[in-house]
Amino acid sequence: VLGRVIRELAKDPGKPGQEVVLTLDMDVQRFAWERLKGESAGAVAMDIHSGDVLAFVSAPAYDPNQFNMGLSNEQWRALVDNEYKPLVNKALAGMYPPGSTFKMVVAAAAIEAGINPAQRVVCPGHYSLGSHDFHCWKKDGHGAMNMHQAIKYSCDVFFYDVARRIGINAIAEMARKFGLGETYGFEVPGEKAGLVPTPDWKRATRGEPWHQGETVIAGIGQGYLLTTPLQLAVMTARLANGGYAVKPRLTRAIGGQLLPTPLPASLGLGEAALKVACEGMNAVSNEPGGTAFRSRIPEPGMELAGKTGTAQVRRISRAERLTGVLRNEDVPWRHRDHALFVCYAPVHAPRFALSVIIEHGGSGSAAAAPVARDIMREVLSRNADRPQAVVPPRDATKAREG
């Protein structure tokens, strides 16, 4: 460009930025990325006491340097039209029904509402409400289940029944205590709040009344419920840390100054609610018959406690069934169920929480749990000497005994 300077209106010299140290463990981050390569997925690993995020993965990714030189229309369409959605940060902004990973929240809400966890519900494979049957994933049923067994075997009928008895407002209140339906002020832009539905929300946004069947399916993490991988990691951390409102953070230090670790407040839950949920997760992973027993970590001191989830994207229609489309694998990829797994470890002295979601991966036990096991093993191996964050004294935050 030819020309000459006539007048300088303003000058704003740049200032050097401060050095920022992240909480990420690059070895764990790299391992998680490699483990999820080829999938459309999100994963978050965090310290359950400090909230430090050790791994934060969204797959597939893209090279941001492409944007520096300008993208051709062809390159842009390749990114936008990719059904794996590389431009979406799935760990932060991907919103999914939590599926059965939500059952611990419902269990905690039930105990807080006065439900006896030893009380049994008979699962014949379906739950009838009016003229409609809600089916369990196990078609021939689980038989008589108490709460511990219902978490271990992931019995849908048990949680249909409990959800109907305690109501959607009790479930929603507990979900919010565990960090669902909110944002945390995370340091990366684009954070989504997900959705914790209530009758008031439905009336305000849809102009429709709430139906009891919607409460029933909320009991297994379906319906209007939406969560992000970051939220599910926070939910799991709050279960594992004794019921404290830890929040995730990505920044450890700025300008050479370590940031203080906030002391999280108590959620005010009775110990019984947390105990049943955590013991159920332990059974899922470490007792024969648990839905993630095949993905356990057998090494002493590294055992994890987890929960599988399979979030339905859409039902197979009657017309499809008549043409022989009977299984999740028979439908197009974009219509298949999402696979989820959440866990914490070590089981007897919890320090880390992890969530993994594989979009349209099918069964949580088959697709997400093995990935989560491998990532958690890496977290534990790489962080054996990691200084432990201060654990709040239980009486100082007024937690209740229950």
N, C-alpha and C positions, 0 to 999 in steps of 0.2 A: 504494500500500500504506500503510495507516494503522498507527500504532504509535509507540512511543517507545524511545529507546536506554536500556537497563538498564545494560549494562557493555561496555566495549571490551576484548576478549580479547587482541588483538594488532594491531599496525599495521606494515605493511611498505611504506614509501614507495618509489615507483618511482625508478629511476635512469636517467638518460639513457644511451642506448646509444652506442657509438662509431661513427663514420662508417666505412663499408666501401666500398672502391673495387674494382669488379670488373674482370676482365681482358677482358670482352666489348667488342668494337668495335660500338657501337650501329648504325652505318651498315651494317656487314656483317650484323649480326643482323637488322636490318629488311629488308635486301635478301633474305636467305635465307628469312625468313618469307614475304615476298611471293612468292618464286619457288616455294615449296612449298604455297602456298595452294590449297585444293581437293583436296589429296592427303592420304592417311594416310601419314605419313612422318616420318623423323628425319634430322638432319644435325648434324655436329660439325666445326668448323674449329679448328685449334690450331697454335701455334708449335712446331716440332719440337725446338727446343733448350730453351726455358724451360718448355714445357708449358702456357703461357697459352692458355686457350680463348677464341677470338675470336667464335665463333658457336655457339649451342647451341639447336637448334630441334626442337620436337616439334609436329607438325600432325595434326589440328586441335587447337586449344586451347579453353579455356573461360574465362569471366570469373569469377575468384575472388570478386568482390564479390557474386555471386549468393548465396554461402553466408552472408554477413553478416546478411542479412535473413531467411534461412531459405528453403529450397526447397519448392515444392509437390511433391506426389507426381508430378504430371505432368512438372514440370521435371526432377526426379530421374530418372524413367524415360527421359526424352529423352536424358539424358547416358549412363546406364548401357546403354541398348539401342542406342545409336549404334554401328554396326559399324566406324566409323573410330576408336572408343575414345579420345575426347578426354581422359578422365581418366588415361590412361596416358602417362607421360613416355617417349616412344619412344626418345629419344636416350640415356636412362640405363637404362631398364628394359624396353624392347622387345627381345626375344631372337629372333634369326633365324639360320638356317643361313647361313654366310658365302658359300656357293657358290664360284665360281671366284676370288673375291678372296682365298681361302685358298691358292691355288696357289703364291704366293710363299713362304709358310711351308713348304710341302711341298718346294719347290725348295731352300730353304736347308737343310732337314733332310737332303735327299738328298746335297747336296754335303758337308755335315759328316759324313755316313756313308760318304763315299768314292766316290759315284757321279760318273762323268765327265760334265760337262754337255754335252760334244760328242757323247756316245753317242746314237745314234738309235734311236727306237722307231717301228715301222711302225703307222700307224693305218688300219685298213680300215673304220672306222666302228663297230667294236664290240670288246670285250675279253672273251675267254672265260675263265671260271674254273669248272672242273668242268663241270656241265651248264648253267650260267647265263651269259648274255651281258649285259655291261654296255655300254650304248650311248654313243657320242660324240654331242654335239649336232649334229655334221655327219654326216649319215647315210651319205654316200658316202666318208667318211674324209678325213684330211689327208695321207695318205702318210707318208713317213719324216720324223720330227721330232726335232730336238735340243731341249735344254731352253729355249734362247732362243726358238726358234720355237714351242714348245709354250705358252709364256706369251703370246707375241704373238698367236697364233691361238686361244688357250684350248683346246688339244686335250685332251679328257678322257682318251682312251686312254693318252696318255703318262703322265699322273698316276695313272691306275689302276695302271699297271705299276710305276711308281716307288714308289707307296705300298705295294704288295704286297711289293716287294723290301726296303724299309727297315723296315717294320713300324709298327704303331700307336704303340708306346711312343716311338720316335724322333720321330714326328710330334707326339705330345702334348707331349713335352719341349720341342720347338722352339716350339710354340704358346704354351706358358707363358712362354717367354723373351720372346715378342713381346707379352705382356700379356693373353693370352686366358685365360679360366677363372679370373679373379681380380677383386677390387674394388680401387680405388685410394684409398679414403678421401676420395672426392670430396665437395665441400661441400654438395651437394644430396642430401636423403634419398631413399631408394628405389633406390640403385644395385644392379644385378644382376651376378652373376659369370658368367652364361652357363654353358657346359658344355664341357669338353675331355674326351672319354670315353677310358677305358682298359679293358683286360680286368679289372683289379681293381675299377674303378668298377662295371662291369656285374655282376660276380659279387656285389658287396656290396649293390647296390641292386635287382637283378632276380633274383639267384640263378641266373643263366644264364651259360654260357661265351661267350667272344668268338668270332666267326666271321670267317674271312678276308675274306669279302665285305664285312663292315663296315669293314675296313681299306681296301678298294678304294674304297668310296664316300666315306670320309673324305678320300681323296686329292683329291677335287674339292669339299670343303667341304660335304658332305651327311651324311646319317645323323643321329647323335646330337649332332653339333656345334651349339652355339648361341653367338651373339655379339651384342653390342650395338653401336650406332653409335659410342658412345664408345670401346669397345674396338678397333673397326676403325680409328678415327682414330689411336689410340695405336700399334697395329700398324704402320700406314703411317708414322707419325713415326719409329718405331724403325728401320724399314728405311731411311728417307731421311737420318737424322742420323748414319749411320755405325755403327749398332749400339749405341746407348746407351739405358738403361732410363728414359727420360723418363716422367714421370707427369703427368696433366692437373691443372690447378688453375684455380679460378674467382675467387680473391681476390688482388688486387694489393697492397692496402694496408689497414691497420686503424688507425683513430685517427690518421691522417696519417703513419703509419710504413710505408714500403715493406717488404713481406715479402721475405726473401732468396730468391734463385733457387737451388734445390738443384743441385748438380753431379751429374748422373746417372752411375751406374756403367756400365761396359761389360758388354754381354751375353756377351762372350768369344767372339764368332764370328769365323771367318776372313773376310778381305776378299773371297775368291772367292764365298762364299755371298751376301753382300750385293750384290756386283757383278752377278752373274747375275740376281738378282731385280730390281734397279733398272734394268738395261739392258733386261730383258724388258718392264718397265712403260713405259719410254721408247718401245719399239717398238710397244706396244699403242696409244699415243696419237699417235705422230709418224711412223710408217712406214706407207705404203700397205698395206692388207690387215689392219692391226691392228684389233682389235675396237672400238676407240674412236677410230679415225682421223677420223671425221666430227665428233667432238666435241673436236678439238684446239684449242689456243689458238695461232694462227699468229704473233702479235706477237713479235718478237725479244725475248728476255729474260723472257718471260712463259710460255714453253712449260711444260706440265705433263706428268707421267708418271703413268699410271693403270692400273687394272685393272677390267674389267667383271665382274659376277657376276649370275647368275640362279639364285635358290634355289627349288627345287621345293617346293611346298606339298603336293601329292599328285599321283600319277600318274593319267592318264586311263585309266579301266578299259576292258577289252575290250568290255563291254556298251555303254559310252558310244560307243566307236569304231564299233560296229555301227549306232548310230543317227545317225552323221554328226558326232559330237563329236570333232574331230581336233586342234584347236589350243587353245592356252592361252586365247585370246580367246573360245572357245566355252563355257567353263565359267563358273559363277557367280563373281562378283568375289572372294568370300572363299576360293575354291579356286585362284585364279590364282597364278602364281609371283611371288615378290618380286624387285624390281629393285634391284641394288646397284652402287655405283661408289666406289672409293677412289683417291686421287691425292695427289701432292705437287708443289710448284712453288717457285721456278723449277727446271727439270729439271737445270741444270748448277750451280746453287748453291742447293740446297734450303733453304727457310725455313718453309714451311707445309704442313700435311697436312689432308686433308678426307675425310670419309666421308658418303655419302648412301644412304639406304635408302628406297625407295618401296614400301610394302606392296602386294602383289598388282599391281604395276606392269608385270609381264611381263619383257621383256628388259632387262638392265642397260645394254646399249649404246644402246637406243632410248629408254628412260625415265629412267634415273638419270644417265647420263653427260652429257647436255646440261645438266641442272640443275647438276651438279657443276662443269662447265666455267664456267657463268655465275657461280656463287658464288665459285669460285677466282679468276676474273678480277676480281671485286669485292674480294676479299681483297688481291690484289696491287696493285690500283689505290689502295686506301685505305691501304695499309701500306708504300708505297714508302720512306718516311722513318722507318719504325719502327726504333728502336734494336735492334741484333741482340744476342741473348742470348750469353753466353760459351759458346764451343764447347770442350768438353773436349779437351785434347791427347791424341792417340790413344795415345801411349806411356805416359801417366800412368795410364791405366785398363787397361793390360795387354791390349789387344786383340791377337788373333793375326793374323799374316799367313797367308794360305792360298791 
